[in-house]
C-alpha cells in the first residue's frame, strides 16, 4: 500500500490493510451515483483515499468476489460529492465489465463486457491537468486505453480505492500493489 496516510470516506464494515494491499467487504446497498437515468443520488460507497495536488499516475491490481448486480471495485478520483470519477470492474447481468462513471453533477456510465471473466484486473489512472486517462490490463503488463475524460480544473483532488454493492449485501474485494506516482516522486 501507499506509504502516504490514507483515510476512509464511508468506512466499510470489514477491512484490513495488508503488506501489499487492502482487503475489504463492502456494506450492503452502497454506491456512488448522481441522478442520471435512475433519478437518485447515492454517496455511500467506500473510498480509501489520499489528497493529491497536480498530476499523478495510480496503479492497482483488483480481485473481487462479484456476485450481485452492480457489485464493483476500482479507483476513484474525487473533487467533491458532485464531481468525481470511478472506474474498475462492475458486475452487470452476470458478467464482469470494465466500467467508468464520470460525474459532474450528473453521472454518465460506460462499460466494456469481459466475456471471459479475468481472475484480476489491473488499472492505471493518469491525471494530466483536467484530463483523466483510464487504462486496464488483464495480465498486469499489456494496458489498453478505456477512456479519456474531462473531470475538473481544480488542482487538489482525493484519489484512492473505491468499492460498493448497490444491490447486494456486500462482496469481498482485494486491492494489491497500489502505487501513486507523482511527476517528481513516487510513494
N, CA, C and O of each residue as an XYZ file, in Angstrom:
748
protein
N       0.850     -1.200      0.000
C       0.000      0.000      0.000
C       0.875      1.235      0.000
O       2.059      1.189      0.333
N       0.263      2.330     -0.380
C       0.952      3.608     -0.405
C       1.479      3.946      0.987
O       0.828      3.657      1.991
N       2.664      4.562      1.040
C       3.251      4.953      2.322
C       2.604      6.214      2.874
O       2.755      6.519      4.057
N       1.891      6.941      2.042
C       1.197      8.142      2.481
C      -0.036      7.708      3.267
O      -0.696      6.733      2.908
N      -0.339      8.425      4.324
C      -1.519      8.092      5.137
C      -2.786      8.257      4.312
O      -3.014      9.295      3.690
N      -3.593      7.227      4.319
C      -4.861      7.262      3.610
C      -5.977      7.261      4.653
O      -5.768      6.880      5.805
N      -7.168      7.696      4.226
C      -8.305      7.766      5.141
C      -9.567      7.295      4.439
O      -9.630      7.226      3.212
N     -10.569      6.975      5.244
C     -11.840      6.477      4.707
C     -12.860      7.586      4.536
O     -12.985      8.478      5.374
N     -13.580      7.509      3.441
C     -14.855      8.181      3.257
C     -15.836      7.030      3.186
O     -15.806      6.263      2.223
N     -16.694      6.885      4.162
C     -17.624      5.755      4.269
C     -16.873      4.436      4.486
O     -16.792      3.593      3.593
N     -16.341      4.290      5.664
C     -15.595      3.084      6.025
C     -16.475      1.839      5.872
O     -17.629      1.843      6.301
N     -15.936      0.768      5.262
C     -16.720     -0.464      5.107
C     -16.847     -1.213      6.429
O     -16.099     -0.935      7.367
N     -17.786     -2.162      6.518
C     -17.990     -2.894      7.773
C     -16.782     -3.746      8.165
O     -16.515     -3.924      9.353
N     -16.054     -4.272      7.185
C     -14.871     -5.088      7.462
C     -13.757     -4.674      6.513
O     -13.970     -4.540      5.308
N     -12.567     -4.474      7.069
C     -11.412     -4.183      6.224
C     -10.130     -4.400      6.998
O     -10.109     -4.337      8.227
N      -9.054     -4.657      6.259
C      -7.738     -4.752      6.867
C      -6.680     -4.395      5.837
O      -6.765     -4.771      4.668
N      -5.677     -3.656      6.307
C      -4.541     -3.376      5.435
C      -3.610     -4.570      5.486
O      -3.450     -5.205      6.529
N      -2.997     -4.870      4.352
C      -2.053     -5.967      4.221
C      -0.703     -5.387      3.829
O      -0.609     -4.204      3.502
N       0.324     -6.191      3.859
C       1.657     -5.717      3.489
C       1.659     -5.056      2.120
O       2.285     -4.012      1.935
N       0.970     -5.651      1.168
C       0.955     -5.095     -0.188
C      -0.450     -4.755     -0.666
O      -0.691     -4.697     -1.871
N      -1.391     -4.526      0.268
C      -2.733     -4.244     -0.214
C      -3.755     -3.949      0.866
O      -3.437     -3.627      2.011
N      -4.994     -4.078      0.438
C      -6.152     -3.807      1.283
C      -7.226     -4.824      0.949
O      -7.550     -5.030     -0.220
N      -7.780     -5.462      1.972
C      -8.889     -6.405      1.792
C     -10.103     -5.799      2.497
O      -9.997     -5.289      3.612
N     -11.258     -5.863      1.830
C     -12.462     -5.319      2.462
C     -13.688     -6.099      2.029
O     -13.686     -6.804      1.020
N     -14.735     -5.948      2.828
C     -16.064     -6.434      2.466
C     -16.960     -5.212      2.402
O     -17.058     -4.453      3.366
N     -17.608     -5.027      1.271
C     -18.465     -3.861      1.094
C     -19.714     -3.955      1.960
O     -20.170     -5.045      2.306
N     -20.251     -2.802      2.299
C     -21.516     -2.751      3.006
C     -22.676     -2.974      2.045
O     -22.543     -2.766      0.839
N     -23.787     -3.390      2.575
C     -24.984     -3.636      1.766
C     -25.548     -2.336      1.218
O     -25.572     -1.312      1.901
N     -26.005     -2.400     -0.041
C     -26.735     -1.298     -0.674
C     -25.935      0.012     -0.653
O     -26.469      1.067     -0.310
N     -24.656     -0.066     -1.021
C     -23.781      1.105     -1.060
C     -23.444      1.450     -2.505
O     -23.347      0.560     -3.351
N     -23.264      2.745     -2.794
C     -22.983      3.138     -4.180
C     -22.527      4.590     -4.241
O     -22.658      5.348     -3.280
N     -21.985      4.951     -5.402
C     -21.749      6.338     -5.796
C     -22.496      6.541     -7.118
O     -22.196      5.874     -8.108
N     -23.455      7.448     -7.136
C     -24.238      7.734     -8.354
C     -24.972      9.046     -8.165
O     -25.327      9.400     -7.041
N     -25.210      9.784     -9.266
C     -25.955     11.044     -9.193
C     -26.954     11.159    -10.342
O     -26.555     11.329    -11.494
N     -28.210     11.070    -10.046
C     -29.361     11.485    -10.840
C     -29.637     10.698    -12.118
O     -30.708     10.103    -12.245
N     -28.705     10.679    -13.063
C     -28.983     10.204    -14.412
C     -29.674      8.847    -14.439
O     -29.254      7.921    -13.745
N     -30.710      8.728    -15.221
C     -31.467      7.523    -15.527
C     -32.239      6.972    -14.326
O     -33.440      6.722    -14.422
N     -31.557      6.785    -13.205
C     -32.202      6.167    -12.047
C     -32.896      7.182    -11.157
O     -33.753      6.803    -10.358
N     -32.555      8.461    -11.269
C     -33.248      9.507    -10.546
C     -32.893      9.660     -9.078
O     -33.593     10.366     -8.351
N     -31.821      9.017     -8.620
C     -31.458      9.140     -7.208
C     -30.005      9.579     -7.072
O     -29.239      9.573     -8.035
N     -29.652      9.956     -5.859
C     -28.281     10.318     -5.526
C     -27.811      9.370     -4.430
O     -28.458      9.228     -3.392
N     -26.664      8.719     -4.678
C     -26.061      7.831     -3.676
C     -24.609      8.266     -3.501
O     -23.888      8.458     -4.480
N     -24.194      8.415     -2.272
C     -22.829      8.829     -1.974
C     -22.337      8.073     -0.739
O     -21.697      8.647      0.142
N     -22.649      6.770     -0.692
C     -22.310      5.996      0.488
C     -21.434      4.775      0.191
O     -21.295      3.885      1.030
N     -20.841      4.740     -1.018
C     -19.852      3.702     -1.310
C     -18.605      3.920     -0.465
O     -18.482      4.933      0.224
N     -17.691      2.975     -0.520
C     -16.473      3.029      0.291
C     -15.321      3.598     -0.539
O     -15.125      3.206     -1.690
N     -14.561      4.527      0.053
C     -13.486      5.212     -0.656
C     -12.321      5.400      0.302
O     -12.435      6.124      1.291
N     -11.201      4.749      0.011
C      -9.977      4.831      0.812
C      -9.002      5.689      0.029
O      -8.506      5.267     -1.016
N      -8.720      6.889      0.521
C      -8.071      7.883     -0.336
C      -6.982      8.679      0.366
O      -6.828      8.648      1.587
N      -6.238      9.387     -0.463
C      -5.296     10.412     -0.038
C      -5.555     11.646     -0.893
O      -6.119     11.545     -1.983
N      -5.147     12.796     -0.405
C      -5.320     14.043     -1.142
C      -4.063     14.298     -1.961
O      -2.945     14.177     -1.461
N      -4.266     14.656     -3.242
C      -3.158     14.856     -4.173
C      -3.362     16.180     -4.904
O      -4.480     16.521     -5.290
N      -2.286     16.912     -5.086
C      -2.337     18.145     -5.869
C      -1.543     17.942     -7.152
O      -0.399     17.488     -7.116
N      -2.153     18.280     -8.286
C      -1.472     18.186     -9.576
C      -1.655     16.847    -10.250
O      -2.584     16.094     -9.959
N      -0.738     16.575    -11.159
C      -0.794     15.364    -11.964
C      -0.344     14.151    -11.150
O       0.387     14.287    -10.170
N      -0.790     12.962    -11.566
C      -0.413     11.727    -10.891
C      -0.707     10.544    -11.798
O      -1.426     10.659    -12.791
N      -0.133      9.406    -11.432
C      -0.483      8.112    -12.014
C      -0.732      7.152    -10.860
O       0.069      7.072     -9.929
N      -1.835      6.429    -10.920
C      -2.187      5.425     -9.918
C      -2.269      4.082    -10.625
O      -2.801      3.982    -11.730
N      -1.738      3.055     -9.981
C      -1.867      1.696    -10.487
C      -2.293      0.785     -9.350
O      -1.899      0.983     -8.200
N      -3.108     -0.223     -9.681
C      -3.558     -1.187     -8.669
C      -4.062     -2.453     -9.358
O      -4.562     -2.419    -10.483
N      -3.916     -3.561     -8.650
C      -4.478     -4.847     -9.070
C      -5.718     -5.092     -8.213
O      -5.680     -4.906     -6.996
N      -6.823     -5.512     -8.848
C      -8.094     -5.694     -8.146
C      -8.610     -7.108     -8.380
O      -8.698     -7.570     -9.518
N      -8.949     -7.787     -7.290
C      -9.550     -9.116     -7.356
C     -10.809     -9.083     -6.495
O     -10.755     -8.718     -5.320
N     -11.939     -9.465     -7.082
C     -13.190     -9.377     -6.338
C     -14.025    -10.632     -6.432
O     -13.888    -11.427     -7.361
N     -14.894    -10.793     -5.448
C     -15.870    -11.885     -5.429
C     -17.232    -11.290     -5.809
O     -18.141    -11.217     -4.982
N     -17.357    -10.874     -7.054
C     -18.569    -10.205     -7.525
C     -19.677    -11.234     -7.701
O     -19.482    -12.254     -8.362
N     -20.844    -10.967     -7.109
C     -21.941    -11.930     -7.156
C     -23.277    -11.318     -7.537
O     -24.100    -11.970     -8.178
N     -23.495    -10.081     -7.149
C     -24.807     -9.463     -7.295
C     -24.698     -8.263     -8.233
O     -23.655     -7.613     -8.314
N     -25.774     -7.986     -8.927
C     -25.831     -6.877     -9.877
C     -25.190     -5.616     -9.304
O     -25.525     -5.178     -8.203
N     -24.271     -5.047    -10.064
C     -23.555     -3.790     -9.786
C     -22.476     -3.885     -8.722
O     -21.890     -2.857     -8.383
N     -22.171     -5.088     -8.160
C     -21.000     -5.183     -7.289
C     -19.823     -4.577     -8.049
O     -19.669     -4.825     -9.245
N     -18.981     -3.776     -7.361
C     -17.953     -3.020     -8.069
C     -16.748     -2.720     -7.194
O     -16.835     -2.668     -5.967
N     -15.611     -2.522     -7.872
C     -14.373     -2.141     -7.189
C     -13.454     -1.470     -8.190
O     -13.430     -1.824     -9.369
N     -12.694     -0.488     -7.702
C     -11.768      0.186     -8.596
C     -11.105      1.390     -7.965
O     -10.839      1.423     -6.763
N     -10.844      2.378     -8.804
C     -10.172      3.621     -8.416
C     -11.164      4.765     -8.515
O     -12.014      4.788     -9.405
N     -11.051      5.710     -7.599
C     -11.886      6.912     -7.633
C     -10.993      8.137     -7.567
O      -9.985      8.158     -6.860
N     -11.385      9.165     -8.324
C     -10.794     10.499     -8.261
C     -11.953     11.419     -7.938
O     -12.957     11.430     -8.650
N     -11.822     12.200     -6.859
C     -12.978     12.937     -6.355
C     -12.595     14.364     -5.951
O     -11.651     14.583     -5.192
N     -13.348     15.314     -6.477
C     -13.226     16.697     -6.013
C     -14.189     16.924     -4.846
O     -13.806     17.471     -3.811
N     -15.439     16.500     -5.024
C     -16.480     16.643     -4.003
C     -17.634     15.714     -4.372
O     -17.495     14.882     -5.270
N     -18.769     15.847     -3.691
C     -19.891     14.926     -3.934
C     -20.537     15.082     -5.304
O     -21.294     14.205     -5.719
N     -20.263     16.167     -6.019
C     -20.870     16.362     -7.344
C     -19.875     16.226     -8.492
O     -20.277     16.248     -9.655
N     -18.585     16.085     -8.189
C     -17.567     15.981     -9.236
C     -16.600     14.867     -8.871
O     -15.770     15.018     -7.974
N     -16.717     13.741     -9.579
C     -15.878     12.592     -9.307
C     -15.894     11.610    -10.474
O     -16.732     11.694    -11.372
N     -14.953     10.686    -10.436
C     -14.850      9.625    -11.431
C     -14.550      8.334    -10.679
O     -13.731      8.318     -9.760
N     -15.213      7.259    -11.071
C     -14.874      5.932    -10.553
C     -14.700      5.000    -11.741
O     -15.391      5.131    -12.751
N     -13.774      4.059    -11.615
C     -13.523      3.122    -12.707
C     -13.032      1.805    -12.130
O     -12.460      1.764    -11.041
N     -13.259      0.737    -12.868
C     -12.822     -0.585    -12.431
C     -13.721     -1.662    -12.976
O     -14.170     -1.596    -14.120
N     -13.983     -2.658    -12.151
C     -14.880     -3.764    -12.523
C     -16.271     -3.474    -11.969
O     -16.422     -3.011    -10.838
N     -17.278     -3.754    -12.786
C     -18.660     -3.706    -12.312
C     -19.364     -4.951    -12.850
O     -19.229     -5.290    -14.025
N     -20.107     -5.618    -11.991
C     -20.779     -6.873    -12.317
C     -22.185     -6.561    -12.810
O     -23.031     -6.112    -12.036
N     -22.442     -6.800    -14.105
C     -23.724     -6.459    -14.716
C     -24.213     -7.659    -15.527
O     -23.491     -8.169    -16.384
N     -25.438     -8.105    -15.255
C     -26.053     -9.235    -15.959
C     -25.138    -10.457    -15.947
O     -24.942    -11.116    -16.968
N     -24.584    -10.742    -14.771
C     -23.731    -11.903    -14.525
C     -22.415    -11.904    -15.311
O     -21.806    -12.954    -15.513
N     -21.987    -10.721    -15.751
C     -20.724    -10.582    -16.478
C     -19.922     -9.448    -15.857
O     -20.469     -8.398    -15.520
N     -18.613     -9.673    -15.708
C     -17.746     -8.582    -15.276
C     -17.571     -7.609    -16.442
O     -17.353     -8.020    -17.581
N     -17.671     -6.327    -16.143
C     -17.446     -5.272    -17.131
C     -16.366     -4.340    -16.614
O     -16.313     -4.051    -15.419
N     -15.502     -3.868    -17.507
C     -14.641     -2.747    -17.167
C     -15.537     -1.525    -17.290
O     -16.217     -1.349    -18.301
N     -15.541     -0.683    -16.268
C     -16.554      0.358    -16.152
C     -15.923      1.700    -15.789
O     -14.933      1.760    -15.059
N     -16.511      2.770    -16.311
C     -16.130      4.128    -15.917
C     -17.400      4.945    -15.727
O     -18.280      4.949    -16.589
N     -17.492      5.641    -14.588
C     -18.554      6.613    -14.353
C     -17.889      7.956    -14.119
O     -17.067      8.105    -13.215
N     -18.249      8.931    -14.940
C     -17.772     10.303    -14.764
C     -18.965     11.134    -14.312
O     -20.024     11.111    -14.938
N     -18.781     11.865    -13.221
C     -19.880     12.644    -12.649
C     -19.470     14.099    -12.517
O     -18.492     14.431    -11.848
N     -20.224     14.941    -13.156
C     -20.148     16.397    -12.998
C     -21.599     16.836    -12.820
O     -22.237     17.310    -13.760
N     -22.097     16.675    -11.625
C     -23.482     16.843    -11.184
C     -24.363     15.688    -11.648
O     -25.168     15.189    -10.861
N     -24.239     15.251    -12.890
C     -24.958     14.082    -13.403
C     -23.937     12.998    -13.739
O     -22.884     13.293    -14.306
N     -24.239     11.747    -13.394
C     -23.348     10.632    -13.702
C     -23.581     10.125    -15.115
O     -24.719     10.019    -15.572
N     -22.475      9.810    -15.808
C     -22.592      9.034    -17.045
C     -21.857      7.718    -16.813
O     -21.059      7.605    -15.882
N     -22.124      6.731    -17.651
C     -21.599      5.391    -17.394
C     -21.227      4.739    -18.707
O     -22.011      4.743    -19.657
N     -20.038      4.181    -18.762
C     -19.630      3.405    -19.928
C     -19.045      2.082    -19.455
O     -18.373      2.021    -18.425
N     -19.307      1.022    -20.218
C     -18.848     -0.310    -19.847
C     -18.340     -1.068    -21.069
O     -18.758     -0.814    -22.199
N     -17.437     -1.996    -20.817
C     -16.965     -2.949    -21.816
C     -17.056     -4.323    -21.166
O     -16.389     -4.575    -20.163
N     -17.883     -5.227    -21.727
C     -18.020     -6.553    -21.127
C     -16.744     -7.382    -21.294
O     -16.088     -7.335    -22.335
N     -16.408     -8.140    -20.248
C     -15.293     -9.080    -20.288
C     -15.906    -10.473    -20.327
O     -16.225    -11.048    -19.286
N     -16.067    -11.007    -21.520
C     -16.809    -12.249    -21.700
C     -16.121    -13.447    -21.058
O     -16.785    -14.412    -20.678
N     -14.811    -13.397    -20.934
C     -14.051    -14.389    -20.175
C     -13.611    -13.712    -18.881
O     -12.601    -13.009    -18.884
N     -14.329    -13.898    -17.780
C     -14.024    -13.140    -16.561
C     -12.594    -13.376    -16.080
O     -12.208    -14.513    -15.810
N     -11.819    -12.317    -15.976
C     -10.442    -12.471    -15.508
C     -10.415    -12.680    -13.985
O     -11.304    -12.203    -13.279
N      -9.408    -13.385    -13.486
C      -9.302    -13.526    -12.036
C      -9.027    -12.172    -11.365
O      -9.450    -11.935    -10.233
N      -8.316    -11.291    -12.074
C      -7.988     -9.965    -11.551
C      -7.983     -8.967    -12.701
O      -7.903     -9.336    -13.872
N      -8.072     -7.686    -12.331
C      -7.985     -6.592    -13.299
C      -6.964     -5.602    -12.763
O      -6.949     -5.300    -11.570
N      -6.111     -5.099    -13.648
C      -5.157     -4.064    -13.288
C      -5.634     -2.753    -13.890
O      -6.058     -2.707    -15.045
N      -5.560     -1.691    -13.102
C      -5.948     -0.367    -13.568
C      -4.754      0.571    -13.509
O      -3.908      0.474    -12.620
N      -4.703      1.473    -14.467
C      -3.768      2.588    -14.452
C      -4.599      3.840    -14.740
O      -5.241      3.937    -15.786
N      -4.585      4.794    -13.811
C      -5.350      6.028    -13.946
C      -4.352      7.177    -13.887
O      -3.611      7.321    -12.915
N      -4.341      7.996    -14.940
C      -3.397      9.110    -15.022
C      -4.153     10.428    -15.130
O      -5.099     10.566    -15.905
N      -3.707     11.388    -14.331
C      -4.260     12.736    -14.434
C      -3.197     13.646    -15.036
O      -2.054     13.689    -14.582
N      -3.608     14.368    -16.066
C      -2.784     15.402    -16.671
C      -3.689     16.619    -16.828
O      -4.581     16.651    -17.676
N      -3.428     17.636    -15.971
C      -4.264     18.851    -15.931
C      -5.694     18.445    -15.598
O      -5.933     17.818    -14.565
N      -6.656     18.797    -16.468
C      -8.060     18.489    -16.175
C      -8.509     17.138    -16.738
O      -9.659     16.743    -16.548
N      -7.620     16.433    -17.422
C      -7.986     15.172    -18.078
C      -7.561     13.966    -17.253
O      -6.516     13.976    -16.603
N      -8.387     12.930    -17.293
C      -8.097     11.649    -16.652
C      -8.114     10.582    -17.745
O      -9.079     10.463    -18.499
N      -7.031      9.811    -17.815
C      -6.970      8.695    -18.752
C      -7.034      7.398    -17.956
O      -6.279      7.207    -17.002
N      -7.941      6.506    -18.355
C      -8.104      5.218    -17.690
C      -7.631      4.126    -18.627
O      -8.065      4.048    -19.777
N      -6.736      3.281    -18.130
C      -6.251      2.123    -18.875
C      -6.472      0.890    -18.019
O      -6.454      0.970    -16.790
N      -6.682     -0.259    -18.666
C      -6.831     -1.505    -17.925
C      -6.008     -2.600    -18.569
O      -5.645     -2.525    -19.744
N      -5.718     -3.627    -17.769
C      -4.955     -4.771    -18.235
C      -5.537     -6.027    -17.616
O      -6.025     -6.012    -16.486
N      -5.477     -7.115    -18.371
C      -5.933     -8.405    -17.864
C      -4.771     -9.260    -17.375
O      -4.980    -10.339    -16.820
N      -3.520     -8.770    -17.585
C      -2.353     -9.540    -17.164
C      -1.322     -8.718    -16.385
O      -0.293     -9.258    -15.977
N      -1.577     -7.440    -16.175
C      -0.651     -6.597    -15.429
C       0.499     -6.061    -16.251
O       1.383     -5.391    -15.717
N       0.501     -6.345    -17.551
C       1.599     -5.902    -18.411
C       1.107     -5.127    -19.630
O       1.633     -4.060    -19.945
N       0.110     -5.658    -20.306
C      -0.393     -5.041    -21.538
C      -1.637     -4.220    -21.203
O      -2.683     -4.771    -20.861
N      -1.511     -2.900    -21.305
C      -2.610     -1.997    -20.959
C      -3.300     -1.484    -22.216
O      -2.674     -1.274    -23.255
N      -4.592     -1.292    -22.090
C      -5.420     -0.774    -23.171
C      -6.188      0.437    -22.654
O      -6.729      0.408    -21.549
N      -6.237      1.502    -23.454
C      -6.988      2.674    -23.027
C      -8.483      2.374    -23.047
O      -9.005      1.806    -24.006
N      -9.151      2.761    -21.982
C     -10.596      2.591    -21.867
C     -11.315      3.914    -22.094
O     -12.347      3.966    -22.763
N     -10.755      4.987    -21.526
C     -11.440      6.273    -21.650
C     -10.478      7.411    -21.333
O      -9.564      7.266    -20.521
N     -10.701      8.532    -21.985
C     -10.057      9.798    -21.680
C     -11.197     10.759    -21.397
O     -12.057     10.965    -22.253
N     -11.220     11.357    -20.196
C     -12.375     12.157    -19.789
C     -11.934     13.470    -19.147
O     -10.902     13.536    -18.480
N     -12.725     14.497    -19.358
C     -12.566     15.749    -18.620
C     -13.200     15.537    -17.253
O     -14.290     14.975    -17.147
N     -12.505     15.995    -16.193
C     -13.103     15.897    -14.864
C     -13.222     17.273    -14.217
O     -14.332     17.749    -13.982
N     -12.092     17.920    -13.926
C     -12.131     19.205    -13.240
C     -10.814     19.943    -13.437
O      -9.783     19.326    -13.703
N     -10.851     21.243    -13.308
C      -9.624     22.047    -13.330
C      -9.079     22.264    -11.921
O      -7.963     22.759    -11.763
N      -9.843     21.905    -10.908
C      -9.381     22.018     -9.531
C      -8.110     21.193     -9.373
O      -8.085     20.018     -9.739
N      -7.066     21.790     -8.838
C      -5.763     21.121     -8.765
C      -5.695     20.029     -7.707
O      -5.013     19.024     -7.911
N      -6.385     20.199     -6.579
C      -6.305     19.238     -5.485
C      -7.557     18.363     -5.465
O      -8.681     18.861     -5.418
N      -7.336     17.041     -5.501
C      -8.426     16.068     -5.506
C      -8.088     14.935     -4.546
O      -6.955     14.817     -4.081
N      -9.068     14.119     -4.263
C      -8.876     12.911     -3.477
C      -8.741     11.746     -4.455
O      -9.484     11.662     -5.433
N      -7.797     10.855     -4.191
C      -7.521      9.734     -5.090
C      -7.353      8.474     -4.263
O      -6.664      8.479     -3.243
N      -7.986      7.387     -4.706
C      -7.808      6.144     -3.970
C      -8.659      5.014     -4.486
O      -9.046      4.981     -5.654
N      -8.946      4.080     -3.586
C      -9.626      2.833     -3.906
C     -11.100      2.920     -3.541
O     -11.460      3.449     -2.489
N     -11.944      2.397     -4.416
C     -13.392      2.506     -4.264
C     -14.011      1.122     -4.390
O     -13.548      0.293     -5.173
N     -15.069      0.876     -3.605
C     -15.833     -0.368     -3.733
C     -17.250     -0.132     -3.233
O     -17.482      0.708     -2.363
N     -18.202     -0.886     -3.796
C     -19.603     -0.730     -3.402
C     -20.403     -1.958     -3.845
O     -19.979     -2.728     -4.706
N     -21.575     -2.109     -3.222
C     -22.531     -3.169     -3.572
C     -23.930     -2.559     -3.620
O     -24.686     -2.687     -2.657
N     -24.289     -1.896     -4.727
C     -25.560     -1.174     -4.798
C     -26.809     -2.028     -4.580
O     -27.780     -1.551     -3.994
N     -26.802     -3.271     -5.037
C     -27.980     -4.129     -4.912
C     -27.810     -5.241     -3.897
O     -28.794     -5.789     -3.401
N     -26.574     -5.575     -3.586
C     -26.317     -6.755     -2.771
C     -26.053     -6.460     -1.312
O     -26.145     -5.325     -0.842
N     -25.717     -7.542     -0.610
C     -25.441     -7.476      0.819
C     -23.964     -7.310      1.114
O     -23.557     -7.297      2.276
N     -23.145     -7.180      0.056
C     -21.713     -6.999      0.226
C     -20.922     -8.023     -0.540
O     -21.411     -9.119     -0.813
N     -19.698     -7.674     -0.891
C     -18.799     -8.608     -1.556
C     -17.371     -8.336     -1.094
O     -17.055     -7.244     -0.620
N     -16.519     -9.343     -1.239
C     -15.128     -9.234     -0.818
C     -14.273     -8.731     -1.964
O     -14.403     -9.179     -3.103
N     -13.391     -7.786     -1.641
C     -12.509     -7.183     -2.627
C     -11.089     -7.192     -2.076
O     -10.876     -6.932     -0.892
N     -10.120     -7.490     -2.935
C      -8.708     -7.417     -2.586
C      -8.032     -6.452     -3.558
O      -8.053     -6.662     -4.771
N      -7.440     -5.401     -3.019
C      -6.622     -4.468     -3.788
C      -5.166     -4.784     -3.470
O      -4.794     -4.886     -2.301
N      -4.331     -4.941     -4.515
C      -2.919     -5.239     -4.302
C      -2.038     -4.285     -5.098
O      -2.435     -3.762     -6.140
N      -0.841     -4.076     -4.584
C       0.198     -3.316     -5.289
C      -0.249     -1.918     -5.684
O       0.097     -1.434     -6.762
N      -1.017     -1.266     -4.814
C      -1.438      0.117     -5.075
C      -0.211      1.019     -5.034
O       0.577      0.983     -4.089
N      -0.068      1.823     -6.075
C       1.012      2.801     -6.047
C       0.567      4.097     -6.695
O      -0.231      4.118     -7.632
N       1.108      5.163     -6.165
C       0.828      6.514     -6.647
C       2.168      7.094     -7.085
O       3.132      7.090     -6.320
N       2.223      7.587     -8.306
C       3.436      8.226     -8.808
C       3.096      9.666     -9.163
O       2.195      9.929     -9.960
N       3.826     10.586     -8.562
C       3.718     11.995     -8.891
C       4.845     12.346     -9.843
O       5.846     11.630     -9.884
N       4.721     13.431    -10.617
C       5.739     13.743    -11.614
C       7.176     13.778    -11.071
O       8.110     13.447    -11.801
N       7.367     14.172     -9.801
C       8.725     14.303     -9.273
C       9.033     13.343     -8.134
O      10.097     13.435     -7.523
N       8.118     12.420     -7.838
C       8.398     11.463     -6.758
C       7.487     10.262     -6.865
O       6.547     10.251     -7.659
N       7.768      9.252     -6.064
C       6.980      8.020     -6.041
C       6.716      7.637     -4.597
O       7.580      7.807     -3.738
N       5.525      7.121     -4.327
C       5.198      6.650     -2.979
C       5.153      5.154     -2.984
O       4.894      4.540     -1.949
